Amino acid sequence: MNSVELENIFNLRVEDLSLDKFIDDFFDLKSALVITNGSKNVLYIDKNLKVEEIVKPWDYLVDRTGAGDSFDAGFISSWLNKNSISDALKSGNKNSRECVKKFGGQSSSREYRTIS
């Protein structure tokens, strides 16, 4: 989820999250949260662990469309491949950073085919 969703759904701010706060607010202790916080940072938190990765500055921004989905794809793929949480967050950030360089979340290819 992103920081706006965290605040709207759970009435929590990223800055206020701690392991104690997580345990108090989330009853399923098998849960984990991954929170994107705009161009600032990304946070992973579960009952035992809190990991923060600072977002590297973007080279340039064309469009944010698809950035969250691109982050999710990079994070989940890395996590499923048994990489560390820190590496999974970095992978999600890298995917997202590449996505915002293109208009509307399009691929870098300018070739389009008509599907018949």
TIZAKOL-114340 format. One record per residue: residue number from 1; residue in three letters; chain; y, x, z of N, C-alpha, C in turn. Coordinates in steps of 0.2 Angstrom, whole numbers, plus 5000, padded with zeros to 4 digits. Atoms other than C-alpha are relative to their C-alpha. Example, Ala and Ser with C-alpha at 12.3 -4.5 7.8 and 13.67 -1.06 7.14 Angstrom:
<pts>
<pt 1,'ALA','A',<4994,5004,5000>,<4978,5062,5039>,<5006,5004,5000>>
<pt 2,'SER','A',<4994,4996,4999>,<4995,5068,5036>,<5005,4996,5003>>
</pts>
This chain:
<pts>
<pt 1,'MET','A',<4994,5004,5000>,<5000,5000,5000>,<5006,5004,5000>>
<pt 2,'ASN','A',<4994,4997,4999>,<5018,5005,4999>,<5004,4999,5006>>
<pt 3,'SER','A',<4996,5000,4993>,<5031,5007,5013>,<5003,4993,5000>>
<pt 4,'VAL','A',<4997,5007,5000>,<5039,4990,5008>,<4995,4995,5002>>
<pt 5,'GLU','A',<5006,5005,4998>,<5022,4981,5009>,<4998,5001,5007>>
<pt 6,'LEU','A',<5001,4999,4993>,<5019,4989,5026>,<5005,4997,5004>>
<pt 7,'GLU','A',<4995,5003,4996>,<5035,4983,5033>,<5000,4992,4999>>
<pt 8,'ASN','A',<5001,5008,5001>,<5033,4965,5025>,<4994,4997,5003>>
<pt 9,'ILE','A',<5006,5002,4997>,<5015,4963,5030>,<4999,5001,5007>>
<pt 10,'PHE','A',<5002,4998,4993>,<5013,4972,5046>,<5006,5001,5005>>
<pt 11,'ASN','A',<4994,4999,4996>,<5031,4973,5052>,<5001,5007,5003>>
<pt 12,'LEU','A',<5000,4993,4998>,<5029,4992,5053>,<5004,5004,4995>>
<pt 13,'ARG','A',<4997,4995,5005>,<5039,5007,5046>,<4996,5006,5000>>
<pt 14,'VAL','A',<5004,4993,5001>,<5031,5023,5040>,<5002,5004,5006>>
<pt 15,'GLU','A',<4998,4996,4994>,<5041,5032,5053>,<4997,4999,5006>>
<pt 16,'ASP','A',<5002,5002,4993>,<5034,5022,5067>,<4992,5001,5001>>
<pt 17,'LEU','A',<5008,5000,5000>,<5015,5025,5062>,<4998,5006,5004>>
<pt 18,'SER','A',<5003,4995,4996>,<5005,5035,5074>,<4993,4998,5001>>
<pt 19,'LEU','A',<5007,5002,4999>,<4986,5036,5078>,<5000,4994,5006>>
<pt 20,'ASP','A',<5000,5006,4995>,<4990,5025,5094>,<5002,4994,4997>>
<pt 21,'LYS','A',<4997,5006,5003>,<5000,5013,5084>,<4995,4997,4995>>
<pt 22,'PHE','A',<5005,5002,5004>,<4986,5012,5071>,<4995,4996,5004>>
<pt 23,'ILE','A',<5005,5002,4996>,<4973,5009,5084>,<5002,4993,5003>>
<pt 24,'ASP','A',<4998,5007,4997>,<4983,4995,5092>,<5001,4995,4995>>
<pt 25,'ASP','A',<4998,5005,5005>,<4988,4986,5076>,<4994,4998,4996>>
<pt 26,'PHE','A',<5005,5002,5005>,<4972,4987,5066>,<4993,5000,5004>>
<pt 27,'PHE','A',<5006,5000,4996>,<4956,4981,5075>,<4994,5002,4997>>
<pt 28,'ASP','A',<5006,4998,5003>,<4943,4986,5063>,<5001,5008,5000>>
<pt 29,'LEU','A',<4999,4992,4999>,<4942,5005,5068>,<4997,5004,4994>>
<pt 30,'LYS','A',<5002,4996,5006>,<4933,5009,5052>,<5005,5000,4994>>
<pt 31,'SER','A',<4995,5001,5005>,<4949,5005,5042>,<5004,5007,5000>>
<pt 32,'ALA','A',<4995,4995,5001>,<4961,5017,5035>,<5005,4998,4996>>
<pt 33,'LEU','A',<4994,5002,5004>,<4978,5016,5027>,<5002,5006,4996>>
<pt 34,'VAL','A',<4997,4995,5004>,<4985,5025,5013>,<5007,4997,4998>>
<pt 35,'ILE','A',<4993,5003,5001>,<5004,5022,5012>,<5004,5005,4995>>
<pt 36,'THR','A',<4996,4996,5004>,<5015,5028,4998>,<5007,4998,5002>>
<pt 37,'ASN','A',<4993,5001,4998>,<5033,5030,5003>,<5005,5003,4995>>
<pt 38,'GLY','A',<4995,4998,5005>,<5043,5031,4987>,<4999,5007,4998>>
<pt 39,'SER','A',<5001,4993,5003>,<5047,5049,4981>,<5001,5004,5006>>
<pt 40,'LYS','A',<5000,4996,4994>,<5047,5055,4999>,<4993,5003,5002>>
<pt 41,'ASN','A',<5006,4998,4998>,<5029,5056,5005>,<4994,4995,5000>>
<pt 42,'VAL','A',<5006,5004,5000>,<5011,5049,5006>,<4997,5001,5006>>
<pt 43,'LEU','A',<5003,5000,4993>,<5002,5045,5022>,<4993,4997,5000>>
<pt 44,'TYR','A',<5007,5003,4999>,<4984,5043,5026>,<4999,5000,5008>>
<pt 45,'ILE','A',<5001,5000,4993>,<4980,5037,5043>,<4993,4995,5002>>
<pt 46,'ASP','A',<5005,5004,4997>,<4964,5031,5052>,<4999,5001,5007>>
<pt 47,'LYS','A',<5000,5000,4993>,<4958,5030,5070>,<5000,5008,5003>>
<pt 48,'ASN','A',<5000,4994,4998>,<4956,5049,5071>,<5004,5005,4996>>
<pt 49,'LEU','A',<4996,4995,5004>,<4967,5057,5058>,<5006,4997,4997>>
<pt 50,'LYS','A',<4994,5001,5003>,<4984,5057,5051>,<5002,5006,4996>>
<pt 51,'VAL','A',<4998,4994,5005>,<4988,5067,5035>,<5006,4997,4996>>
<pt 52,'GLU','A',<4994,5002,5004>,<5005,5067,5027>,<5000,5006,4994>>
<pt 53,'GLU','A',<4999,4995,5006>,<5008,5075,5009>,<5007,4998,4998>>
<pt 54,'ILE','A',<4993,5001,5002>,<5026,5077,5004>,<4999,5000,4992>>
<pt 55,'VAL','A',<5000,5001,5007>,<5029,5071,4986>,<5004,5006,4997>>
<pt 56,'LYS','A',<4996,4995,5004>,<5034,5085,4974>,<5005,4997,4996>>
<pt 57,'PRO','A',<4995,5003,5004>,<5050,5081,4965>,<4998,4999,4993>>
<pt 58,'TRP','A',<5002,5001,5007>,<5048,5073,4948>,<5004,5004,4996>>
<pt 59,'ASP','A',<4996,4996,5005>,<5054,5083,4933>,<5005,4995,4997>>
<pt 60,'TYR','A',<4995,5005,5002>,<5062,5067,4927>,<4996,4993,5000>>
<pt 61,'LEU','A',<5003,5007,4999>,<5059,5048,4928>,<5002,4996,4994>>
<pt 62,'VAL','A',<4999,5005,5006>,<5057,5036,4913>,<4999,4993,5003>>
<pt 63,'ASP','A',<5002,5007,4998>,<5049,5021,4921>,<4995,5000,5006>>
<pt 64,'ARG','A',<5005,4999,4994>,<5040,5018,4938>,<4994,4995,4999>>
<pt 65,'THR','A',<5006,5004,5001>,<5028,5005,4930>,<4994,5003,5000>>
<pt 66,'GLY','A',<5007,4997,5000>,<5010,5009,4934>,<5000,5006,5005>>
<pt 67,'ALA','A',<5000,4994,4996>,<5015,5023,4946>,<4995,4999,5006>>
<pt 68,'GLY','A',<5004,5002,4994>,<5006,5014,4961>,<4993,5000,4998>>
<pt 69,'ASP','A',<5007,5000,5002>,<4990,5011,4951>,<4998,5007,4998>>
<pt 70,'SER','A',<5002,4993,5002>,<4990,5029,4944>,<4999,5004,5006>>
<pt 71,'PHE','A',<5001,4997,4994>,<4992,5035,4962>,<4993,4998,5003>>
<pt 72,'ASP','A',<5006,5002,4998>,<4977,5024,4967>,<4994,5003,4996>>
<pt 73,'ALA','A',<5006,4997,5004>,<4966,5030,4953>,<4999,5007,5001>>
<pt 74,'GLY','A',<5001,4993,4998>,<4969,5048,4957>,<4998,5001,5007>>
<pt 75,'PHE','A',<5002,5000,4993>,<4967,5046,4975>,<4992,4998,5001>>
<pt 76,'ILE','A',<5007,5002,4999>,<4951,5036,4974>,<4995,5004,4996>>
<pt 77,'SER','A',<5005,4995,5003>,<4943,5047,4961>,<4999,5006,5004>>
<pt 78,'SER','A',<5001,4993,4996>,<4946,5063,4971>,<4996,4998,5006>>
<pt 79,'TRP','A',<5004,5002,4994>,<4940,5054,4987>,<4993,4999,4999>>
<pt 80,'LEU','A',<5007,5001,5002>,<4924,5048,4979>,<4996,5006,4998>>
<pt 81,'ASN','A',<5003,4994,5002>,<4921,5065,4973>,<4999,5005,5006>>
<pt 82,'LYS','A',<5000,4996,4994>,<4921,5071,4991>,<5005,5005,5002>>
<pt 83,'ASN','A',<4995,4996,4998>,<4937,5080,4991>,<5003,4999,5006>>
<pt 84,'SER','A',<4997,5001,4993>,<4947,5082,5007>,<5006,4994,4999>>
<pt 85,'ILE','A',<4995,5005,5000>,<4960,5068,5011>,<5006,5003,4997>>
<pt 86,'SER','A',<4994,4996,5002>,<4974,5081,5008>,<5000,5001,4992>>
<pt 87,'ASP','A',<5001,4999,5008>,<4967,5085,4990>,<5000,4993,4997>>
<pt 88,'ALA','A',<4999,5007,5003>,<4965,5066,4987>,<5007,4998,4999>>
<pt 89,'LEU','A',<4993,5002,5000>,<4983,5063,4991>,<5004,5004,4995>>
<pt 90,'LYS','A',<4997,4996,5005>,<4988,5077,4980>,<4999,4998,4993>>
<pt 91,'SER','A',<5002,5003,5006>,<4978,5070,4966>,<5003,4994,4998>>
<pt 92,'GLY','A',<4996,5006,5001>,<4986,5053,4968>,<5007,5001,4998>>
<pt 93,'ASN','A',<4993,4998,5001>,<5003,5061,4968>,<5001,5003,4993>>
<pt 94,'LYS','A',<4999,4997,5007>,<5000,5071,4952>,<4999,4995,4995>>
<pt 95,'ASN','A',<5000,5006,5005>,<4994,5055,4943>,<5006,4996,4999>>
<pt 96,'SER','A',<4994,5004,5000>,<5009,5046,4948>,<5006,5003,4997>>
<pt 97,'ARG','A',<4994,4996,5003>,<5021,5060,4944>,<4999,5000,4992>>
<pt 98,'GLU','A',<5001,5000,5007>,<5013,5060,4926>,<5002,4993,4997>>
<pt 99,'CYS','A',<4999,5007,5002>,<5014,5041,4925>,<5008,4998,4999>>
<pt 100,'VAL','A',<4993,5002,5000>,<5033,5040,4928>,<5004,5003,4995>>
<pt 101,'LYS','A',<4997,4997,5005>,<5037,5051,4914>,<5000,4996,4993>>
<pt 102,'LYS','A',<5001,5004,5006>,<5032,5038,4901>,<5003,4993,5001>>
<pt 103,'PHE','A',<4998,5007,5000>,<5039,5021,4897>,<4995,4995,5001>>
<pt 104,'GLY','A',<5005,5006,4999>,<5029,5006,4904>,<4993,5002,5002>>
<pt 105,'GLY','A',<5006,4998,4998>,<5015,5016,4910>,<4995,5002,4994>>
<pt 106,'GLN','A',<5003,4999,5006>,<5010,5020,4892>,<4997,5007,5000>>
<pt 107,'SER','A',<5003,4993,5001>,<4999,5035,4887>,<5005,5004,4997>>
<pt 108,'SER','A',<4996,4996,5003>,<5007,5050,4880>,<5000,5000,4993>>
<pt 109,'SER','A',<5000,5001,5007>,<5001,5046,4863>,<5004,4994,4997>>
<pt 110,'ARG','A',<4996,5005,5003>,<5012,5037,4852>,<4997,4996,4994>>
<pt 111,'GLU','A',<5004,5003,5005>,<4998,5031,4840>,<4998,4993,5003>>
<pt 112,'TYR','A',<5003,5007,4997>,<4994,5012,4842>,<4996,4997,4994>>
<pt 113,'ARG','A',<5004,5003,5005>,<4980,5003,4833>,<5000,4992,5002>>
<pt 114,'THR','A',<5000,5007,4999>,<4979,4985,4830>,<4992,4998,5001>>
<pt 115,'ILE','A',<5007,5002,4998>,<4963,4977,4838>,<4999,4994,4996>>
<pt 116,'SER','A',<5002,5006,5004>,<4955,4965,4826>,<4994,4996,5003>>
</pts>
